[in-house]
């Protein structure tokens, strides 16, 4: 497994995701969204797995500030996500082409089962 966790250190669900993989001694790479956003390729990969709507945190201050609810086109929303990492629902956990948004231990366990 090649696990990447995108999140912010203060996010409780991100902390739980890190704990999940640590407890199972599964190596992962943590990417702090406050320091480094997803690349365009990473965004496309995650979007293909979970959909754009799942990635956007509609209750965030950035969402309200940028008035994203009124934007219709996906390309504009993607551009806003690339430039405003505080818009992401976290954690985003990637395993190759597979991805989850939020705390999803059932899905992660299925990834483990496949690799054993």
N, C-alpha and C positions, 0 to 999 in steps of 0.2 A: 504494500500500500504506500502511496505517495500522498500524504495528507498535508493540506495547507488550511490553516484557519485564518480567515480575515475577520478582524474585529477590533474592538477597543478595550483597553485594559479595565476600564471602569464598568463595562457591561457585564451584568450578572450571568447572562446566558453564555457569553464568551468565556467567562471564567469556568462555568460548568463544563463547557465543551473541552477546554484545555484539561480539566481534571479527568474527564472521561478517558481521554487518550493517554494521559500520564498513568492513571491507575492500571491500564491494560498494557503499559510499557510499549505503546505504539509511538514511533517517532513521528513528529509533525513539525511543520514550519509555521511559526506565527507571524502574521503580517499586521502591524498596527495601522489601521486606516487613518489615524490622526497624523501619521508620518508618511505613509505611502499608499496611494490609492490603487485600485485594480487597474491593470493595463487594459487597453481596448480589446486585446485578444482574450484576456482572462474574463472580462465582462461578457464577451460573446459566448465563451464556453459555459459560464455559469448561467447566462440567460437561456441558452439552449436546453439546459438541464432543468431549470426551475421556472422560467418565464420572467419577464421584466417586472410584472406587477408584484411578485413575491419579493423582489429585491428592494423595492422602495418603501421606506418607513414613513407611512402617511401621518403619523402622529409627531414627527420630528419638527423642531422649530424651523429647520431649513425648508421643509416641505411647505409650510405655511408662508414663510418669508418669500420663497421663490414662486409661490402660487402655481405649483405643479398640477394641481387638480384641474386647472383650466387648459392645460396643454394636451393636445390630441395626438400629436405624432410621436412615435416611438423613438425616432432618431434624435429629436430634441431632448426627450427624457434621458436617453442614453448619454448624450453630451453633458447634461446636467449632473448625472451620476458620476461621470468620469471626473468632473471638476469640483464636485461637492461630496466628498466621502461621508459626510455626516448624514446623507440621505439614505444610506444603506441600512436594511434590516441586518442585524448581526446575531450570532456569528454566521459567516458564510464559510462552509466547510467543503473543500474540494478533494476529490480522490480521482485523479485523472479527468475523464470526461463527466464523471458523476459529481453532483453537488447537492448540498442542502442549504437551506436558510433557516436560522433559528436552531434551537436545541432539539436534535432529532436522534436520540440514542438507538431507536429501533432500526433506523436506516443504517447507521454506522455499524451496528452489530451485523447486519446482513453483508456489509462490505467485508467484515472480518471473516465471516463464514465462507465467503468465496475464496479468500486467500489461504485458508487453512487446508 
